[in-house]
Amino acid sequence: MIPDSARLADAVQIFSPTTVDEAVDVLAERPDATCLAGGTDLMVEINFGLRRPREIVALRRIEELVTMTPTWIGAGVTHARLEQSPWPALSEAAHTVGSPQIRNMGTIGGNIATASPAGDTLPFLAAADALIVTRSKRFGRREIPWDDFFIGVKKTALEPGGIIEGVRLPEEVSLRQGFSKVGPRSAMVIAIVSACVLRYADGRTNVALGAVAPTVMRARRAEEMISAEPNPSAAALTEFQRLVSEEARPITDHRSTERYRRHAVGVVARRILERLL
């Protein structure tokens, strides 16, 4: 069933399925095995001694995972390919991920599985109301709304023995969209705050925020207010900024303060929206 497996360093057993079905079969027998795609997050954890996987399911030979259509992004699509995607905000987000070498290896599936609040592609998925598609032997295929999938800091609803197949996007995703983040540098850095805004022709506006809560989040009150403004005035934009800042739930840590993050995310979201009007 499994075309290739090997034992390395007397400790780590590696499986290399070529289809999602094969991967699911392997994981059904080894639900604690670690999935490896680009490895840009996992290898950091291994190098720092934070993880010691004994069984790895390598996913890079599965061609099904690298498909991309107007409503589908396979989990194995790299950040480098996302830079060329038809979604401007996702392209902008992918462009800020690490070095070119990292973008050539790292995948959107890895970004989703890591579930960091600062994951660069996650605000786009939240703003677009994406579904995270998973597959396992026990539950079959599941399409999970993004806000049910991300359940805490680096915690997801992916069941043991499950694999992330990809992301399903709605038929209608406005291309009036933008992404921006604040960090010590403009690229190759983890976001201190990030935001993605989608503005539809009828005024409906979706605002997703990163790095200001345990998971990526939507600023629902700000959305409701600005969506009722077909031509937002300066006062409306100021109120939008205030509401975004108020809804954020940031913390103070080694990279920034709660106060700065709350202020910055409102400014970033407003600037994106102004670009889209």
Salt bridges, closest charged atoms under 4 A:
ASP4 OD2 - ARG61 NH1 3.23
ASP21 OD1 - ARG135 NH1 2.64
ASP25 OD1 - LYS137 NZ 2.60
GLU29 OE1 - ARG30 NH1 3.21
GLU45 OE1 - ARG51 NH1 3.40
GLU55 OE2 - ARG30 NE 3.16
GLU83 OE1 - HIS95 ND1 2.63
GLU83 OE2 - ARG103 NE 3.00
GLU92 OE2 - ARG275 NH2 3.51
ASP120 OD1 - LYS181 NZ 3.13
ASP129 OD1 - ARG218 NH1 2.94
GLU143 OE2 - ARG168 NE 2.75
ASP147 OD2 - ARG220 NH2 4.00
GLU159 OE1 - ARG142 NH2 2.57
GLU165 OE2 - ARG135 NH2 3.08
GLU165 OE1 - ARG141 NE 2.82
GLU172 OE1 - ARG204 NH2 3.66
ASP202 OD2 - ARG204 NE 3.88
GLU223 OE2 - ARG218 NE 2.43
GLU223 OE1 - ARG220 NH1 3.89
GLU239 OE2 - ARG242 NH2 2.83
GLU246 OE2 - ARG221 NH2 2.68
GLU246 OE1 - ARG242 NH1 2.82
ASP253 OD1 - ARG261 NH1 3.09
GLU258 OE2 - ARG262 NE 2.71
GLU274 OE2 - ARG270 NE 3.17
